[in-house]
């Protein structure tokens, strides 16, 4: 059997790609080694951009997500500011939903639109020809080869598709690492972001979950050279990087912080174990496409390096990969189109976020002054939230081509302004 597209990975990037391919009338198969529903280690936050992508897929996110109405930001010297995280219209800027629920919904939507889905299959290799790709899959004690015109690799940070397409020499370990754990707490609409000095240029978070409970985590650079503080020097391993033991120690210190104890108490009841995952935030547009193989989501390393947000970028790149293929043309034309779309929608914003992480967020005083400026008046407070939660592009000010009349007026998500849904 020959498909138009085989998508490897059923997470947000792969499922979104499959949904948009199916909506465009393409014969698409999405495969994953896991059975769904399944858990996925993540911060679980959905920015305005991610919410709009989900809305465009026809998913009723308010039914499954916790709306965040307030965001508390804590600076390195203890300055605490609480911002409204919804617009005057009531439109959402951020929501939270566990990946166990989210990924099943997005994949289910792809199937509803006509995509085929097979789980329990592990990608083990591919072979490209002039007119298509043979994908080798292992599962149930047998090896299967599936033919396709195109392959979309959406199999995560340690992407096997990426390695097969570019070779092991091109595989790089992500420089950022995150850890998270769930705790049982009463239901809340307050999200906390804390720029503790021992985490810079990373940060810690407390995200409220639907129906009660919180996701508590940290995201940090594993290379101490990126840090503006000395705390991590004692946690480095013999390779000069912050190892998993050092990260676990850093996380335990964070759990003892006053702002965390206020939410979970002095004797917290953990609802899960501590889990870690890499944050691939060093995109290279030259490595988005290899022949008839397109990479999306974490496999494309398009995670925001400042916030660690990856779901919105995964949904977006999944959609753009589908659009590039559906528009037709030769494999070279499809590849060039996809690179151009990703560069247009993400390139400048990822570069700006990288600059913020490496330079601006290293400095305690800079963060403190930035926080005071953000809270100066109603306009700055509202637009800081919109900027933080990607209601408009992160590098908006530095990209005049995106300036339009009323560009600074709030839109949010789940508003009367729609992105359009794939229909059949």
C-alpha positions as CSV (number, residue, x, y, z in Angstrom):
1,X,0.0,0.0,0.0
2,X,1.3,3.4,-0.9
3,X,0.2,6.5,1.0
4,X,0.6,10.2,0.1
5,X,2.1,10.9,3.6
6,X,3.3,8.7,6.4
7,X,3.6,10.6,9.7
8,X,6.0,9.2,12.3
9,X,4.8,10.2,15.8
10,X,1.3,10.8,17.0
11,X,2.0,13.8,19.4
12,X,0.7,17.3,18.7
13,X,3.0,17.9,15.7
14,X,2.3,14.6,14.0
15,X,-1.4,14.5,14.8
16,X,-1.8,18.1,13.5
17,X,0.1,17.3,10.4
18,X,-2.1,14.2,9.8
19,X,-5.3,16.2,10.5
20,X,-4.4,18.9,8.0
21,X,-3.2,16.4,5.4
22,X,-6.5,14.4,5.7
23,X,-8.5,17.7,5.5
24,X,-6.7,18.5,2.3
25,X,-7.8,15.1,0.8
26,X,-4.4,13.3,1.1
27,X,-4.1,9.7,2.1
28,X,-2.2,9.9,5.3
29,X,-1.1,7.2,7.8
30,X,0.2,8.2,11.3
31,X,2.2,5.7,13.2
32,X,3.5,5.7,16.8
33,X,5.3,3.2,19.0
34,X,2.9,4.0,21.9
35,X,-0.7,3.2,22.3
36,X,-3.0,6.1,23.0
37,X,-4.0,7.6,25.4
38,X,-0.5,7.8,26.8
39,X,1.3,10.2,29.1
40,X,4.0,12.6,27.9
41,X,6.3,14.5,30.1
42,X,5.6,18.2,29.6
43,X,4.8,21.5,31.3
44,X,1.2,21.1,29.9
45,X,0.8,24.9,29.2
46,X,-1.0,26.1,26.0
47,X,-0.2,29.6,24.9
48,X,-2.6,31.7,22.8
49,X,-0.9,30.5,19.6
50,X,-1.3,26.9,20.6
51,X,-5.0,27.5,21.6
52,X,-5.7,29.1,18.2
53,X,-4.1,26.2,16.3
54,X,-6.3,23.7,18.3
55,X,-9.3,25.9,17.6
56,X,-8.5,25.8,13.9
57,X,-8.5,22.0,14.2
58,X,-12.1,22.1,15.5
59,X,-11.1,20.9,19.1
60,X,-13.2,22.4,21.9
61,X,-10.3,23.0,24.3
62,X,-12.4,24.9,27.0
63,X,-14.1,21.6,27.7
64,X,-10.8,19.9,28.7
65,X,-8.4,22.7,29.7
66,X,-8.0,24.8,32.8
67,X,-8.3,28.5,32.0
68,X,-5.6,30.6,33.6
69,X,-7.0,33.9,34.7
70,X,-4.1,35.2,36.8
71,X,-0.4,35.0,36.3
72,X,2.1,35.7,39.1
73,X,5.6,36.5,38.1
74,X,8.4,36.5,40.7
75,X,11.8,38.1,40.1
76,X,15.2,37.0,41.3
77,X,15.1,39.5,44.2
78,X,11.6,38.5,45.3
79,X,9.5,41.1,43.5
80,X,6.0,39.6,42.9
81,X,3.5,40.9,40.4
82,X,0.2,39.4,39.5
83,X,-1.2,40.0,36.0
84,X,-4.6,39.4,34.5
85,X,-4.2,36.5,32.0
86,X,-7.4,37.1,30.1
87,X,-8.4,40.0,27.9
88,X,-11.2,42.3,28.5
89,X,-13.3,40.4,25.9
90,X,-12.8,37.3,28.1
91,X,-10.6,35.6,25.4
92,X,-8.0,33.2,26.8
93,X,-4.3,33.9,26.7
94,X,-3.2,30.6,28.2
95,X,-4.7,27.3,29.3
96,X,-3.4,24.1,30.8
97,X,-4.3,20.5,29.9
98,X,-2.4,17.3,30.7
99,X,-0.8,15.8,27.6
100,X,-2.5,12.5,28.4
101,X,-5.8,14.2,27.4
102,X,-4.5,16.7,24.8
103,X,-2.6,14.2,22.6
104,X,-5.5,11.8,22.4
105,X,-7.9,14.6,21.4
106,X,-5.6,15.9,18.6
107,X,-4.9,12.4,17.3
108,X,-8.6,11.6,17.5
109,X,-9.4,14.7,15.5
110,X,-7.0,13.5,12.8
111,X,-8.7,10.2,12.6
112,X,-12.1,11.9,12.5
113,X,-10.9,13.9,9.4
114,X,-9.9,10.7,7.6
115,X,-6.3,9.9,8.7
116,X,-5.4,6.3,9.3
117,X,-3.6,5.5,12.6
118,X,-1.5,2.5,13.7
119,X,0.2,2.2,17.1
120,X,2.7,-0.3,18.5
121,X,5.0,0.4,15.5
122,X,8.6,1.6,16.0
123,X,10.4,3.5,13.2
124,X,13.6,1.7,12.3
125,X,14.7,3.2,9.0
126,X,13.9,4.7,5.6
127,X,15.0,4.6,2.0
128,X,14.4,7.5,-0.3
129,X,13.8,7.1,-4.1
130,X,13.1,9.7,-6.8
131,X,9.3,9.3,-6.4
132,X,8.8,8.3,-2.8
133,X,10.1,6.9,0.5
134,X,10.0,3.4,1.9
135,X,9.5,3.5,5.7
136,X,10.6,0.5,7.8
137,X,8.5,-0.2,10.9
138,X,9.0,-2.8,13.6
139,X,6.1,-4.1,15.7
140,X,4.4,-7.3,16.9
141,X,7.5,-9.3,16.2
142,X,7.5,-8.4,12.5
143,X,9.0,-5.8,10.2
144,X,6.8,-3.9,7.8
145,X,7.7,-1.6,5.0
146,X,5.3,1.2,4.1
147,X,5.6,3.3,1.0
148,X,4.8,7.0,0.8
149,X,5.3,10.0,-1.4
150,X,6.4,12.0,1.7
151,X,7.3,11.4,5.3
152,X,6.8,13.8,8.2
153,X,9.1,13.1,11.1
154,X,7.3,14.2,14.3
155,X,8.9,11.7,16.7
156,X,10.3,14.0,19.3
157,X,13.6,15.5,20.5
158,X,15.6,12.2,20.0
159,X,14.1,11.8,16.5
160,X,15.0,8.6,14.8
161,X,13.6,10.0,11.5
162,X,16.0,12.9,11.9
163,X,18.9,10.6,12.4
164,X,17.9,8.5,9.4
165,X,17.5,11.6,7.2
166,X,20.6,13.5,8.2
167,X,22.9,10.9,9.8
168,X,24.1,10.6,13.4
169,X,26.7,13.2,13.0
170,X,24.0,15.8,12.7
171,X,22.3,14.8,16.0
172,X,22.9,17.2,18.8
173,X,22.0,16.8,22.5
174,X,19.6,19.7,23.5
175,X,21.2,22.2,25.7
176,X,18.1,22.7,27.9
177,X,16.5,20.3,30.3
178,X,13.2,20.4,32.1
179,X,11.8,18.4,35.1
180,X,8.3,18.3,36.4
181,X,6.1,16.5,38.9
182,X,2.4,16.6,39.6
183,X,1.0,17.4,43.1
184,X,-2.6,17.2,44.4
185,X,-4.0,20.6,45.3
186,X,-7.4,22.4,45.2
187,X,-8.5,23.8,41.8
188,X,-7.0,27.2,41.0
189,X,-6.8,29.6,38.1
190,X,-3.4,31.1,39.2
191,X,-0.2,30.3,37.2
192,X,3.1,31.1,38.8
193,X,6.4,31.8,36.9
194,X,9.5,32.4,39.1
195,X,12.9,33.6,37.9
196,X,14.8,32.3,40.9
197,X,18.5,33.2,40.8
198,X,19.7,29.6,41.0
199,X,17.7,28.8,37.8
200,X,18.7,31.7,35.5
201,X,18.6,31.9,32.6
202,X,15.9,29.3,33.1
203,X,12.8,29.5,35.4
204,X,10.4,27.6,37.5
205,X,6.7,27.2,37.1
206,X,3.5,26.2,38.9
207,X,0.7,25.4,36.4
208,X,-2.8,24.7,37.6
209,X,-4.5,21.6,36.2
210,X,-8.2,21.0,35.3
211,X,-10.1,19.8,38.3
212,X,-7.4,20.4,40.8
213,X,-3.7,19.6,41.1
214,X,-0.6,21.4,39.8
215,X,2.3,20.8,37.4
216,X,5.4,22.0,39.1
217,X,8.6,22.2,37.1
218,X,11.9,23.9,36.2
219,X,13.6,24.4,32.8
220,X,17.4,25.2,32.9
221,X,20.4,25.2,30.7
222,X,22.7,22.2,31.2
223,X,25.8,24.2,30.3
224,X,26.9,26.3,33.3
225,X,28.6,28.7,30.9
226,X,25.2,30.1,30.0
227,X,24.3,30.9,33.6
228,X,24.8,34.2,35.3
229,X,25.1,32.6,38.8
230,X,27.5,30.2,40.4
231,X,25.0,27.8,42.0
232,X,25.1,25.3,39.2
233,X,28.9,25.0,39.2
234,X,28.7,22.6,42.1
235,X,26.2,20.4,40.3
236,X,28.2,19.8,37.1
237,X,29.4,16.3,36.2
238,X,32.8,15.3,34.9
239,X,31.8,16.3,31.3
240,X,31.3,19.9,32.5
241,X,27.5,19.8,32.2
242,X,24.7,19.7,34.7
243,X,23.9,16.0,34.9
244,X,20.5,14.5,35.8
245,X,21.6,14.1,39.5
246,X,22.4,17.8,39.6
247,X,19.1,18.7,37.9
248,X,17.2,16.6,40.4
249,X,19.0,18.4,43.3
250,X,18.1,21.7,41.7
251,X,14.5,20.6,41.5
252,X,14.3,19.5,45.1
253,X,15.7,22.9,46.1
254,X,12.9,24.6,44.0
255,X,10.2,22.5,45.8
256,X,11.4,24.0,49.1
257,X,11.0,27.6,47.8
258,X,8.4,29.7,49.7
259,X,6.3,30.4,46.6
260,X,6.0,26.6,46.0
261,X,5.3,25.7,49.6
262,X,2.5,28.3,49.5
263,X,0.7,26.2,46.9
264,X,1.5,22.6,48.0
265,X,2.0,23.0,51.7
266,X,4.9,21.9,54.0
267,X,4.1,18.2,53.5
268,X,3.1,18.0,49.8
269,X,1.3,15.0,48.4
270,X,3.0,14.0,45.1
271,X,0.7,12.6,42.5
272,X,3.6,11.4,40.2
273,X,7.3,10.9,40.3
274,X,9.8,13.5,39.0
275,X,10.3,13.2,35.3
276,X,12.8,14.9,33.0
277,X,12.9,15.7,29.3
278,X,15.2,17.5,26.9
279,X,14.1,20.8,25.3
280,X,15.4,20.9,21.7
281,X,15.6,24.7,21.1
282,X,18.3,25.1,18.5
283,X,16.5,25.1,15.1
284,X,18.4,25.1,11.8
285,X,16.2,25.7,8.8
286,X,18.7,23.8,6.7
287,X,17.8,20.7,8.6
288,X,14.0,20.9,8.3
289,X,13.9,19.0,5.0
290,X,15.9,16.1,3.6
291,X,14.6,15.1,0.2
292,X,11.0,13.9,0.8
293,X,11.4,13.9,4.6
294,X,10.0,16.9,6.5
295,X,10.6,17.4,10.2
296,X,8.1,19.0,12.6
297,X,7.8,19.8,16.3
298,X,10.5,18.7,18.6
299,X,12.1,16.7,15.8
300,X,12.6,20.1,14.0
301,X,14.0,21.6,17.3
302,X,11.6,24.5,17.1
303,X,10.8,24.8,20.8
304,X,10.9,28.4,22.1
305,X,14.3,28.7,23.8
306,X,13.1,31.4,26.2
307,X,10.0,29.7,27.6
308,X,10.5,26.1,26.6
309,X,7.0,26.2,25.0
310,X,6.8,23.6,22.3
311,X,3.2,22.6,21.8
312,X,2.2,25.7,19.8
313,X,5.3,25.3,17.6
314,X,4.6,21.6,17.1
315,X,1.0,22.3,16.1
316,X,2.1,25.1,13.8
317,X,4.9,23.2,12.0
318,X,2.7,20.1,11.7
319,X,0.1,22.3,9.8
320,X,2.8,24.0,7.7
321,X,4.3,20.7,6.7
322,X,0.9,19.5,5.6
323,X,0.2,22.7,3.7
324,X,3.6,22.5,1.9
325,X,2.8,19.0,0.7
326,X,-0.8,19.6,-0.2
327,X,0.2,22.6,-2.4
328,X,1.9,20.1,-4.7
329,X,4.9,20.4,-7.0
330,X,8.2,18.6,-7.0
331,X,9.9,17.4,-3.8
332,X,12.4,20.3,-4.1
333,X,9.5,22.8,-4.4
334,X,7.7,21.2,-1.4
335,X,10.9,21.4,0.7
336,X,11.6,25.1,-0.3
337,X,8.0,26.0,0.5
338,X,8.1,24.4,3.9
339,X,11.4,26.1,4.8
340,X,9.9,29.4,3.7
341,X,6.7,29.0,5.7
342,X,8.6,28.1,8.9
343,X,11.1,30.9,8.4
344,X,8.2,33.3,7.9
345,X,6.1,32.2,10.9
346,X,8.9,31.2,13.4
347,X,12.3,32.3,12.3
348,X,12.6,35.8,13.7
349,X,10.7,34.9,16.9
350,X,13.0,31.9,17.7
351,X,16.1,34.0,17.1
352,X,14.8,36.7,19.4
353,X,13.9,34.2,22.1
354,X,17.3,32.7,21.8
355,X,18.9,36.1,22.4
356,X,16.6,36.7,25.4
357,X,17.6,33.4,26.9
358,X,21.4,33.7,26.4
359,X,21.7,37.4,27.2
360,X,18.8,39.2,28.8
361,X,17.6,36.4,31.2
362,X,21.1,35.9,32.7
363,X,20.9,39.2,34.7
364,X,19.0,39.5,37.9
365,X,18.7,43.3,37.8
366,X,17.6,43.2,34.2
367,X,14.8,40.9,35.0
368,X,13.7,42.9,38.0
369,X,13.7,46.2,36.0
370,X,11.8,44.4,33.2
371,X,9.2,43.2,35.6
372,X,8.7,46.7,37.0
373,X,8.4,48.1,33.5
374,X,5.9,45.5,32.5
375,X,3.7,46.3,35.5
376,X,3.9,50.1,35.1
377,X,0.3,50.6,33.9
378,X,-2.7,48.8,32.4
379,X,-1.4,49.0,28.9
380,X,2.1,47.5,29.7
381,X,0.5,44.9,32.0
382,X,-1.9,43.7,29.3
383,X,0.6,43.7,26.5
384,X,3.3,42.0,28.6
385,X,0.9,39.1,29.1
386,X,0.1,39.0,25.4
387,X,3.8,39.0,24.6
388,X,4.7,36.4,27.1
389,X,1.9,34.1,26.0
390,X,2.5,34.6,22.2
391,X,-0.8,36.3,21.4
392,X,1.3,38.3,18.9
393,X,4.7,37.2,17.5
394,X,7.5,37.3,20.1
395,X,9.7,39.5,17.8
396,X,6.8,41.7,16.7
397,X,8.6,45.0,17.3
398,X,11.6,44.0,15.3
399,X,9.7,42.7,12.3
400,X,8.0,45.6,10.5
401,X,6.7,43.3,7.7
402,X,4.2,42.0,10.3
403,X,2.9,45.5,11.4
404,X,-0.7,46.0,10.5
405,X,-3.4,48.4,11.6
406,X,-4.8,47.3,15.0
407,X,-2.0,44.8,15.4
408,X,-1.7,45.7,19.1
409,X,-5.3,45.1,19.8
410,X,-6.0,42.0,21.8
411,X,-7.3,38.9,20.0
412,X,-6.5,36.0,22.4
413,X,-8.0,32.6,21.8
414,X,-11.6,31.4,21.6
415,X,-12.6,34.8,20.4
416,X,-14.9,35.9,17.5
417,X,-11.8,36.1,15.3
418,X,-11.3,32.6,13.9
419,X,-8.3,31.0,12.2
420,X,-10.5,28.7,10.2
421,X,-11.1,24.9,10.7
422,X,-10.1,22.1,8.4
423,X,-13.4,20.7,7.0
424,X,-14.3,17.9,4.6
